[in-house]
Amino acid sequence: MVKEIRGKQKEKMKKKTKLIIQKIRPLIFLGLVACSAPEKSVIANIVNLQTEAVLGVARFIETKNGVLFRVEIQAKENTTLGVHIHQYGDCGDIEGKSAGGHWNPTDEPHGTWSQGSFHSGDLGNIKTDQNGNGALEVLDVFGRWSLDKEKTTSVLNKAIIVHAGTDDMTTQPSGAAGKRMGCGVIKNSK
């Protein structure tokens, strides 16, 4: 009986520890990024287009290796959702159509980031876990993104769109990722 109680207590403690780690992981990452003294960063707070509840946060961070994109969301558990940079920083309508299409300043077909032809806004898919938490990182080593509003490569004043489905990386022009469920305007973080 005592062993059984201790076993249950131990299992509860493991679950609590795992939950704490999941919650502080983003803070640890951001702390490491801050310690590496990035030149600049921009942010998009992503909200559910239907409910206006916060879905997550996306950041673009200048590093010496290129611009790093990192997004973290809270959505439906055990799902895969397409995420893209869209042309316009406008999340004003309930369907997200005011954000325009995928940001594609190089006029290339939709595809997979870093493989052949792809839009500068083709970020990929976010996979969520059993708690609905998901994250994605993409490092731009191609020079397609900048945080300088004067450049055609600037991500400022564009939108991050989270789709309700998976991006198949091939269907033109947008990967058949389904309706737009989340949107956030990319802005200076200061």
C-alpha positions in Angstrom: 0.0 0.0 0.0 2.8 2.4 0.9 4.7 1.5 -2.2 1.6 2.2 -4.3 1.0 5.6 -2.7 4.7 6.5 -3.2 4.5 5.3 -6.8 1.5 7.6 -7.5 3.2 10.5 -5.8 6.3 9.9 -7.9 4.2 9.8 -11.1 2.4 13.0 -10.1 5.7 14.7 -9.5 7.0 13.5 -12.9 3.9 15.0 -14.6 4.3 18.3 -12.8 8.0 18.5 -13.6 7.3 17.8 -17.3 4.6 20.5 -17.3 6.9 23.1 -15.7 9.6 22.3 -18.2 7.2 22.7 -21.1 6.2 26.1 -19.8 9.7 27.5 -19.1 11.3 26.1 -22.3 10.3 29.2 -24.3 11.7 31.5 -21.6 15.0 29.6 -21.6 15.2 29.9 -25.4 14.5 33.6 -25.2 17.1 34.0 -22.5 19.7 32.3 -24.6 18.8 34.5 -27.6 19.1 37.6 -25.4 22.5 36.5 -24.1 23.8 36.2 -27.7 23.0 39.9 -28.1 20.9 39.9 -31.3 21.0 43.2 -33.2 17.2 43.5 -33.5 14.0 41.5 -33.3 10.4 41.9 -34.3 7.2 40.2 -33.0 3.8 39.1 -34.1 1.1 38.3 -31.5 -1.1 35.7 -33.1 -4.8 35.7 -32.3 -7.6 33.4 -33.2 -9.5 35.1 -36.0 -12.9 33.7 -34.7 -12.5 34.2 -31.0 -9.7 36.8 -30.7 -8.0 34.6 -28.1 -4.3 34.6 -28.2 -2.9 31.5 -30.0 0.8 32.3 -29.7 3.8 34.5 -30.5 6.1 34.7 -33.5 9.5 36.4 -33.5 12.1 37.2 -36.1 15.5 37.7 -34.5 18.6 39.0 -36.3 21.6 36.7 -35.6 25.1 36.6 -37.0 24.0 33.5 -39.0 20.8 35.0 -40.5 17.3 35.9 -39.4 15.8 33.3 -37.0 12.0 32.8 -37.1 10.5 31.2 -34.0 6.8 30.6 -33.4 5.1 29.0 -30.4 1.3 28.4 -30.4 -1.3 26.8 -28.2 -4.0 25.1 -30.4 -5.8 21.8 -30.9 -3.8 18.9 -29.6 -1.9 16.4 -31.8 -2.4 18.3 -35.1 -0.3 19.8 -37.8 -0.9 23.4 -39.0 0.5 25.3 -41.9 2.1 28.6 -41.1 3.1 31.4 -43.6 4.1 35.0 -43.9 1.4 36.8 -45.8 1.7 40.0 -47.9 -0.2 42.5 -45.7 -0.1 43.3 -42.0 -3.9 43.3 -41.8 -5.8 40.9 -39.6 -9.0 42.9 -39.7 -11.4 40.4 -41.1 -12.7 37.2 -39.5 -11.5 35.0 -42.4 -8.0 36.6 -42.5 -8.3 37.4 -46.2 -7.2 41.0 -45.7 -3.7 39.6 -45.1 -3.5 38.8 -48.8 -1.6 35.8 -50.2 1.7 34.3 -49.3 4.5 36.8 -49.2 6.4 36.0 -52.4 8.7 38.9 -53.5 10.8 36.5 -55.6 7.8 35.4 -57.6 8.5 31.6 -57.2 6.1 28.7 -56.8 4.9 27.5 -53.4 7.2 24.9 -51.9 9.3 23.7 -49.0 11.6 26.2 -47.3 15.2 25.7 -48.5 14.3 23.0 -51.1 14.2 24.2 -54.7 11.7 27.0 -55.4 9.7 28.4 -52.5 8.0 31.6 -51.4 9.8 33.7 -48.8 6.7 33.2 -46.8 6.7 29.4 -46.9 7.5 28.6 -43.3 6.2 25.0 -43.0 4.1 23.2 -40.5 3.7 23.4 -36.7 3.0 20.1 -35.0 1.3 20.3 -31.6 1.7 17.8 -28.8 -0.9 16.1 -26.6 -1.4 19.5 -24.7 -1.8 21.5 -27.9 1.6 23.2 -27.6 3.6 23.6 -30.8 6.8 25.4 -32.0 8.6 25.9 -35.2 12.0 27.5 -36.0 13.4 28.5 -39.4 16.8 30.1 -39.9 17.0 32.2 -43.1 20.6 31.7 -44.4 19.5 32.8 -47.9 19.0 36.5 -47.1 15.3 36.5 -47.9 14.3 38.2 -44.7 15.4 41.4 -43.0 14.1 43.5 -40.2 14.9 46.8 -42.0 11.6 48.4 -43.1 13.4 50.0 -46.1 14.3 46.8 -47.8 12.1 44.6 -50.1 13.2 41.7 -47.9 11.6 43.3 -44.8 9.2 41.1 -42.8 7.9 44.2 -41.0 4.2 45.0 -41.5 3.5 41.6 -43.0 1.2 39.0 -41.3 1.9 35.6 -39.8 -1.0 33.3 -40.7 -1.7 30.0 -39.0 -3.9 27.7 -41.1 -6.4 25.1 -39.9 -4.7 22.4 -41.9 -1.4 21.0 -43.0 0.6 22.6 -45.8 1.3 19.9 -48.3 4.3 21.9 -49.7 3.3 21.4 -53.3 -0.3 22.5 -54.1 -0.2 25.9 -55.8 -0.4 28.7 -54.8 -0.7 28.0 -51.0 -0.2 24.3 -50.1 -3.9 23.5 -49.5 -3.4 24.4 -45.8 -7.1 25.2 -45.3 -8.8 28.2 -43.8 -6.9 30.9 -41.9 -7.5 30.4 -38.2 -4.8 32.7 -36.6 -3.2 36.0 -37.6 -0.6 38.4 -36.2 0.9 41.5 -37.6 4.7 41.6 -37.6 5.9 44.8 -35.7 8.9 46.2 -34.0 9.2 44.6 -30.5 10.2 47.9 -28.8 
